Amino acid sequence: MSAKILIYGATGGIGAASARMLAAQGASLHLVGRKADELAALAAETGASMTLVDLEEAGAFQRAAEEAAAEGDGAIAGLVFAVGTINLKPLGRLSRADFERDFLVNALWAAEAVQAALPGMVKHAPGASVVLFSSVAVAQGFAAHASIGMAKGAVEGLTRSLAAELAPKVRVNCVAPSLTRTPLAGKLLSNPQMADAIAAMHPMARLGTPEDVAAVVALLAGPQSGWITGQVMAVDGGRSSLRNKG
């Protein structure tokens, strides 16, 4: 049995695209999600094993890690944590519960997922790889992004801290997308005029696709990026670093 790459949030747009791309590259996968039919269909498509679980449940991360490790003789090849929130409100409308929820889902759960999988990844070392997710909003700064910006900023700090701590056995990197056409962004993109206006803010003049992001995830999760760790990779159509013409 070969060691598995754990993919959390596997039934989301980016998680599913990452699973398909990694499977096409020959990676062995273990998918984690809470939507039974979608998870089973993707597992069948990619030849993956799976853990059906709601991450709110006590012991969810430990269970997923143990089941993934059992599929790979105790080893885990890596982890992709494609779980997150999009909670956009001006500061005056944000409650303590908003801040706590965004931090929990984006940052604390990411840390707990890595913590649970670490024994298996160390067993696979060297070569195990962790991919976490930030946002263009950390580098750029947008109105109404205080809660999500704080939470994703914490993910970037976690990325660098773990990369330093776990090297050379485990690599840890982070992908920072701009707005991408996923189910999570559905409410933002339901108005075609708004979607077009946001797309026009990007130098590449379009919104991202799950496949745009998954291509970088597949790079970072695979052996071809064996000398890359501690990095935050912008996949954002140039929005974080370039100004549009005019």
C-alpha positions as YAML, in Angstrom:
chain: A
units: angstrom
residues:
- id: 1
  name: MET
  ca: [0.00, 0.00, 0.00]
- id: 2
  name: SER
  ca: [1.28, 3.47, -0.86]
- id: 3
  name: ALA
  ca: [1.11, 6.43, 1.49]
- id: 4
  name: LYS
  ca: [-1.87, 8.71, 0.94]
- id: 5
  name: ILE
  ca: [-2.22, 12.46, 0.55]
- id: 6
  name: LEU
  ca: [-5.01, 13.59, 2.87]
- id: 7
  name: ILE
  ca: [-7.36, 16.11, 1.24]
- id: 8
  name: TYR
  ca: [-9.71, 17.95, 3.58]
- id: 9
  name: GLY
  ca: [-12.63, 19.75, 1.96]
- id: 10
  name: ALA
  ca: [-12.42, 17.32, -0.93]
- id: 11
  name: THR
  ca: [-15.95, 18.00, -2.19]
- id: 12
  name: GLY
  ca: [-15.41, 21.76, -2.50]
- id: 13
  name: GLY
  ca: [-14.39, 23.29, -5.82]
- id: 14
  name: ILE
  ca: [-10.66, 23.61, -5.13]
- id: 15
  name: GLY
  ca: [-10.44, 20.41, -3.09]
- id: 16
  name: ALA
  ca: [-12.12, 18.36, -5.80]
- id: 17
  name: ALA
  ca: [-10.03, 19.90, -8.57]
- id: 18
  name: SER
  ca: [-6.88, 19.23, -6.54]
- id: 19
  name: ALA
  ca: [-7.92, 15.61, -6.00]
- id: 20
  name: ARG
  ca: [-8.48, 15.08, -9.72]
- id: 21
  name: MET
  ca: [-5.19, 16.72, -10.67]
- id: 22
  name: LEU
  ca: [-3.16, 14.81, -8.08]
- id: 23
  name: ALA
  ca: [-4.81, 11.52, -9.05]
- id: 24
  name: ALA
  ca: [-3.96, 12.21, -12.71]
- id: 25
  name: GLN
  ca: [-0.33, 12.58, -11.62]
- id: 26
  name: GLY
  ca: [-0.46, 9.17, -9.97]
- id: 27
  name: ALA
  ca: [-0.84, 10.25, -6.34]
- id: 28
  name: SER
  ca: [-2.69, 8.00, -3.91]
- id: 29
  name: LEU
  ca: [-5.38, 9.96, -2.05]
- id: 30
  name: HIS
  ca: [-7.50, 9.86, 1.08]
- id: 31
  name: LEU
  ca: [-10.47, 12.22, 0.87]
- id: 32
  name: VAL
  ca: [-12.19, 13.83, 3.86]
- id: 33
  name: GLY
  ca: [-15.59, 15.48, 3.74]
- id: 34
  name: ARG
  ca: [-19.15, 15.49, 5.09]
- id: 35
  name: LYS
  ca: [-21.21, 15.18, 1.88]
- id: 36
  name: ALA
  ca: [-21.64, 11.44, 1.50]
- id: 37
  name: ASP
  ca: [-22.76, 11.15, -2.12]
- id: 38
  name: GLU
  ca: [-20.27, 13.69, -3.49]
- id: 39
  name: LEU
  ca: [-17.39, 12.23, -1.48]
- id: 40
  name: ALA
  ca: [-18.14, 8.68, -2.58]
- id: 41
  name: ALA
  ca: [-18.42, 9.73, -6.23]
- id: 42
  name: LEU
  ca: [-15.09, 11.58, -6.13]
- id: 43
  name: ALA
  ca: [-13.41, 8.68, -4.32]
- id: 44
  name: ALA
  ca: [-14.62, 6.30, -7.02]
- id: 45
  name: GLU
  ca: [-13.45, 8.66, -9.77]
- id: 46
  name: THR
  ca: [-9.96, 9.13, -8.30]
- id: 47
  name: GLY
  ca: [-9.43, 5.70, -6.79]
- id: 48
  name: ALA
  ca: [-9.19, 7.26, -3.33]
- id: 49
  name: SER
  ca: [-10.03, 5.98, 0.11]
- id: 50
  name: MET
  ca: [-12.19, 8.27, 2.22]
- id: 51
  name: THR
  ca: [-13.36, 9.38, 5.65]
- id: 52
  name: LEU
  ca: [-16.91, 10.68, 5.88]
- id: 53
  name: VAL
  ca: [-16.94, 13.05, 8.83]
- id: 54
  name: ASP
  ca: [-18.08, 16.49, 9.93]
- id: 55
  name: LEU
  ca: [-15.07, 18.40, 11.22]
- id: 56
  name: GLU
  ca: [-17.24, 19.75, 14.04]
- id: 57
  name: GLU
  ca: [-17.22, 16.27, 15.57]
- id: 58
  name: ALA
  ca: [-14.82, 15.56, 18.43]
- id: 59
  name: GLY
  ca: [-11.86, 13.52, 17.24]
- id: 60
  name: ALA
  ca: [-12.58, 14.15, 13.55]
- id: 61
  name: PHE
  ca: [-8.99, 15.01, 12.63]
- id: 62
  name: GLN
  ca: [-7.52, 12.11, 14.55]
- id: 63
  name: ARG
  ca: [-9.95, 9.70, 12.93]
- id: 64
  name: ALA
  ca: [-9.21, 10.96, 9.42]
- id: 65
  name: ALA
  ca: [-5.45, 10.79, 9.99]
- id: 66
  name: GLU
  ca: [-5.62, 7.30, 11.46]
- id: 67
  name: GLU
  ca: [-7.75, 6.00, 8.59]
- id: 68
  name: ALA
  ca: [-5.42, 7.56, 6.02]
- id: 69
  name: ALA
  ca: [-2.37, 6.12, 7.75]
- id: 70
  name: ALA
  ca: [-3.96, 2.67, 7.90]
- id: 71
  name: GLU
  ca: [-4.22, 2.77, 4.10]
- id: 72
  name: GLY
  ca: [-0.49, 3.45, 3.77]
- id: 73
  name: ASP
  ca: [1.20, 1.15, 6.30]
- id: 74
  name: GLY
  ca: [1.20, 3.92, 8.89]
- id: 75
  name: ALA
  ca: [2.61, 6.62, 6.61]
- id: 76
  name: ILE
  ca: [0.92, 9.73, 5.21]
- id: 77
  name: ALA
  ca: [2.41, 11.37, 2.12]
- id: 78
  name: GLY
  ca: [0.96, 14.81, 2.71]
- id: 79
  name: LEU
  ca: [-2.02, 16.97, 3.56]
- id: 80
  name: VAL
  ca: [-4.08, 19.53, 1.65]
- id: 81
  name: PHE
  ca: [-6.40, 21.58, 3.86]
- id: 82
  name: ALA
  ca: [-8.93, 23.02, 1.40]
- id: 83
  name: VAL
  ca: [-11.43, 24.14, 4.04]
- id: 84
  name: GLY
  ca: [-12.36, 27.77, 4.64]
- id: 85
  name: THR
  ca: [-14.94, 30.52, 4.97]
- id: 86
  name: ILE
  ca: [-15.89, 33.69, 3.13]
- id: 87
  name: ASN
  ca: [-17.36, 36.02, 5.73]
- id: 88
  name: LEU
  ca: [-17.40, 39.58, 4.40]
- id: 89
  name: LYS
  ca: [-18.79, 42.25, 6.75]
- id: 90
  name: PRO
  ca: [-17.72, 45.74, 7.78]
- id: 91
  name: LEU
  ca: [-16.09, 45.89, 11.20]
- id: 92
  name: GLY
  ca: [-19.17, 47.33, 12.90]
- id: 93
  name: ARG
  ca: [-21.24, 44.30, 11.91]
- id: 94
  name: LEU
  ca: [-18.73, 41.65, 12.95]
- id: 95
  name: SER
  ca: [-19.48, 39.84, 16.18]
- id: 96
  name: ARG
  ca: [-17.08, 37.99, 18.41]
- id: 97
  name: ALA
  ca: [-18.71, 34.80, 17.12]
- id: 98
  name: ASP
  ca: [-17.80, 35.82, 13.54]
- id: 99
  name: PHE
  ca: [-14.14, 36.29, 14.44]
- id: 100
  name: GLU
  ca: [-14.01, 33.07, 16.44]
- id: 101
  name: ARG
  ca: [-15.68, 31.03, 13.70]
- id: 102
  name: ASP
  ca: [-13.39, 32.31, 10.95]
- id: 103
  name: PHE
  ca: [-10.30, 31.68, 13.06]
- id: 104
  name: LEU
  ca: [-11.51, 28.21, 14.05]
- id: 105
  name: VAL
  ca: [-12.28, 26.97, 10.54]
- id: 106
  name: ASN
  ca: [-9.38, 28.55, 8.67]
- id: 107
  name: ALA
  ca: [-6.50, 28.54, 11.14]
- id: 108
  name: LEU
  ca: [-7.14, 26.35, 14.17]
- id: 109
  name: TRP
  ca: [-8.59, 23.46, 12.18]
- id: 110
  name: ALA
  ca: [-5.63, 23.65, 9.80]
- id: 111
  name: ALA
  ca: [-3.24, 23.36, 12.75]
- id: 112
  name: GLU
  ca: [-5.20, 20.47, 14.23]
- id: 113
  name: ALA
  ca: [-5.28, 18.65, 10.89]
- id: 114
  name: VAL
  ca: [-1.49, 18.88, 10.58]
- id: 115
  name: GLN
  ca: [-1.00, 17.91, 14.23]
- id: 116
  name: ALA
  ca: [-3.09, 14.76, 13.81]
- id: 117
  name: ALA
  ca: [-1.37, 13.74, 10.58]
- id: 118
  name: LEU
  ca: [2.17, 14.56, 11.69]
- id: 119
  name: PRO
  ca: [3.20, 11.10, 12.99]
- id: 120
  name: GLY
  ca: [2.24, 9.56, 9.65]
- id: 121
  name: MET
  ca: [3.97, 12.30, 7.66]
- id: 122
  name: VAL
  ca: [7.16, 11.94, 9.69]
- id: 123
  name: LYS
  ca: [7.07, 8.23, 8.96]
- id: 124
  name: HIS
  ca: [6.90, 9.08, 5.25]
- id: 125
  name: ALA
  ca: [9.77, 11.59, 5.55]
- id: 126
  name: PRO
  ca: [11.54, 12.97, 3.72]
- id: 127
  name: GLY
  ca: [9.02, 13.95, 1.12]
- id: 128
  name: ALA
  ca: [5.80, 14.64, 3.01]
- id: 129
  name: SER
  ca: [4.16, 17.93, 2.09]
- id: 130
  name: VAL
  ca: [1.47, 20.16, 3.64]
- id: 131
  name: VAL
  ca: [-0.53, 22.69, 1.60]
- id: 132
  name: LEU
  ca: [-2.63, 25.27, 3.45]
- id: 133
  name: PHE
  ca: [-4.78, 28.13, 2.13]
- id: 134
  name: SER
  ca: [-4.58, 31.87, 2.66]
- id: 135
  name: SER
  ca: [-6.17, 34.65, 0.59]
- id: 136
  name: VAL
  ca: [-5.16, 37.58, -1.58]
- id: 137
  name: ALA
  ca: [-6.85, 39.72, 1.09]
- id: 138
  name: VAL
  ca: [-3.88, 39.22, 3.45]
- id: 139
  name: ALA
  ca: [-1.33, 40.76, 1.08]
- id: 140
  name: GLN
  ca: [-3.63, 43.35, -0.47]
- id: 141
  name: GLY
  ca: [-6.08, 44.44, 2.19]
- id: 142
  name: PHE
  ca: [-9.74, 44.88, 1.30]
- id: 143
  name: ALA
  ca: [-12.65, 46.58, 3.04]
- id: 144
  name: ALA
  ca: [-15.10, 44.25, 4.83]
- id: 145
  name: HIS
  ca: [-12.39, 41.58, 5.14]
- id: 146
  name: ALA
  ca: [-11.29, 42.17, 8.76]
- id: 147
  name: SER
  ca: [-12.34, 38.78, 10.11]
- id: 148
  name: ILE
  ca: [-11.28, 36.63, 7.18]
- id: 149
  name: GLY
  ca: [-8.10, 38.67, 6.70]
- id: 150
  name: MET
  ca: [-7.12, 38.07, 10.33]
- id: 151
  name: ALA
  ca: [-7.85, 34.36, 10.07]
- id: 152
  name: LYS
  ca: [-5.97, 33.88, 6.81]
- id: 153
  name: GLY
  ca: [-3.08, 35.99, 8.13]
- id: 154
  name: ALA
  ca: [-2.86, 33.46, 10.95]
- id: 155
  name: VAL
  ca: [-2.64, 30.68, 8.37]
- id: 156
  name: GLU
  ca: [0.36, 32.38, 6.76]
- id: 157
  name: GLY
  ca: [2.04, 32.63, 10.14]
- id: 158
  name: LEU
  ca: [1.25, 28.98, 10.81]
- id: 159
  name: THR
  ca: [2.72, 28.03, 7.43]
- id: 160
  name: ARG
  ca: [6.07, 29.66, 8.10]
- id: 161
  name: SER
  ca: [6.26, 28.48, 11.71]
- id: 162
  name: LEU
  ca: [5.55, 24.86, 10.81]
- id: 163
  name: ALA
  ca: [7.86, 24.97, 7.80]
- id: 164
  name: ALA
  ca: [10.71, 26.00, 10.11]
- id: 165
  name: GLU
  ca: [9.79, 23.48, 12.78]
- id: 166
  name: LEU
  ca: [9.23, 20.46, 10.56]
- id: 167
  name: ALA
  ca: [12.07, 20.87, 8.06]
- id: 168
  name: PRO
  ca: [13.65, 18.82, 6.59]
- id: 169
  name: LYS
  ca: [11.16, 16.01, 7.23]
- id: 170
  name: VAL
  ca: [7.95, 17.77, 6.15]
- id: 171
  name: ARG
  ca: [7.54, 20.71, 3.77]
- id: 172
  name: VAL
  ca: [4.80, 23.27, 4.50]
- id: 173
  name: ASN
  ca: [3.54, 25.80, 1.97]
- id: 174
  name: CYS
  ca: [0.47, 27.94, 1.44]
- id: 175
  name: VAL
  ca: [-1.60, 28.98, -1.57]
- id: 176
  name: ALA
  ca: [-3.20, 32.45, -1.57]
- id: 177
  name: PRO
  ca: [-5.92, 32.67, -4.23]
- id: 178
  name: SER
  ca: [-8.03, 35.61, -5.25]
- id: 179
  name: LEU
  ca: [-11.76, 35.16, -5.80]
- id: 180
  name: THR
  ca: [-12.33, 31.83, -7.52]
- id: 181
  name: ARG
  ca: [-15.45, 30.35, -9.09]
- id: 182
  name: THR
  ca: [-16.32, 27.83, -6.39]
- id: 183
  name: PRO
  ca: [-19.53, 26.94, -4.53]
- id: 184
  name: LEU
  ca: [-18.15, 28.80, -1.49]
- id: 185
  name: ALA
  ca: [-18.07, 32.01, -3.55]
- id: 186
  name: GLY
  ca: [-21.48, 31.40, -5.05]
- id: 187
  name: LYS
  ca: [-23.29, 34.22, -3.25]
- id: 188
  name: LEU
  ca: [-20.66, 36.76, -4.27]
- id: 189
  name: LEU
  ca: [-20.80, 35.69, -7.88]
- id: 190
  name: SER
  ca: [-24.56, 35.23, -8.22]
- id: 191
  name: ASN
  ca: [-24.87, 38.73, -9.67]
- id: 192
  name: PRO
  ca: [-23.25, 38.65, -13.14]
- id: 193
  name: GLN
  ca: [-22.55, 42.39, -13.11]
- id: 194
  name: MET
  ca: [-20.78, 42.14, -9.77]
- id: 195
  name: ALA
  ca: [-18.81, 39.12, -10.95]
- id: 196
  name: ASP
  ca: [-17.71, 40.97, -14.08]
- id: 197
  name: ALA
  ca: [-16.70, 44.02, -12.03]
- id: 198
  name: ILE
  ca: [-14.58, 41.91, -9.69]
- id: 199
  name: ALA
  ca: [-13.00, 40.08, -12.62]
- id: 200
  name: ALA
  ca: [-12.03, 43.43, -14.15]
- id: 201
  name: MET
  ca: [-10.04, 44.29, -11.01]
- id: 202
  name: HIS
  ca: [-7.55, 41.56, -11.89]
- id: 203
  name: PRO
  ca: [-4.75, 42.25, -14.41]
- id: 204
  name: MET
  ca: [-5.61, 38.92, -16.06]
- id: 205
  name: ALA
  ca: [-9.18, 40.24, -16.49]
- id: 206
  name: ARG
  ca: [-10.97, 37.18, -15.20]
- id: 207
  name: LEU
  ca: [-11.80, 35.30, -12.02]
- id: 208
  name: GLY
  ca: [-9.91, 32.21, -11.03]
- id: 209
  name: THR
  ca: [-11.06, 28.66, -11.59]
- id: 210
  name: PRO
  ca: [-10.59, 25.73, -9.23]
- id: 211
  name: GLU
  ca: [-8.17, 24.26, -11.76]
- id: 212
  name: ASP
  ca: [-6.01, 27.42, -11.66]
- id: 213
  name: VAL
  ca: [-5.49, 26.90, -7.95]
- id: 214
  name: ALA
  ca: [-5.30, 23.11, -8.10]
- id: 215
  name: ALA
  ca: [-2.36, 23.28, -10.49]
- id: 216
  name: VAL
  ca: [-0.28, 24.98, -7.80]
- id: 217
  name: VAL
  ca: [-1.60, 22.66, -5.09]
- id: 218
  name: ALA
  ca: [-0.53, 19.67, -7.17]
- id: 219
  name: LEU
  ca: [2.92, 21.19, -7.64]
- id: 220
  name: LEU
  ca: [3.41, 21.87, -3.93]
- id: 221
  name: ALA
  ca: [2.01, 18.53, -2.81]
- id: 222
  name: GLY
  ca: [4.19, 16.54, -5.19]
- id: 223
  name: PRO
  ca: [7.86, 15.56, -5.22]
- id: 224
  name: GLN
  ca: [8.68, 18.03, -8.00]
- id: 225
  name: SER
  ca: [8.64, 20.85, -5.40]
- id: 226
  name: GLY
  ca: [11.04, 19.12, -3.03]
- id: 227
  name: TRP
  ca: [13.11, 22.27, -2.45]
- id: 228
  name: ILE
  ca: [10.15, 24.58, -1.74]
- id: 229
  name: THR
  ca: [8.98, 25.18, 1.83]
- id: 230
  name: GLY
  ca: [7.72, 28.06, 3.93]
- id: 231
  name: GLN
  ca: [6.27, 29.88, 0.93]
- id: 232
  name: VAL
  ca: [2.97, 31.66, 0.32]
- id: 233
  name: MET
  ca: [2.21, 31.27, -3.38]
- id: 234
  name: ALA
  ca: [-0.12, 33.88, -4.89]
- id: 235
  name: VAL
  ca: [-2.57, 32.45, -7.43]
- id: 236
  name: ASP
  ca: [-4.58, 35.59, -8.00]
- id: 237
  name: GLY
  ca: [-4.44, 36.82, -11.58]
- id: 238
  name: GLY
  ca: [-1.86, 39.41, -10.51]
- id: 239
  name: ARG
  ca: [-4.19, 41.19, -8.12]
- id: 240
  name: SER
  ca: [-1.88, 41.16, -5.09]
- id: 241
  name: SER
  ca: [1.12, 42.71, -6.80]
- id: 242
  name: LEU
  ca: [0.08, 44.52, -9.99]
- id: 243
  name: ARG
  ca: [-2.02, 47.56, -10.76]
- id: 244
  name: ASN
  ca: [-4.46, 47.47, -13.60]
- id: 245
  name: LYS
  ca: [-3.89, 49.75, -16.56]
- id: 246
  name: GLY
  ca: [-5.46, 53.17, -16.41]
...
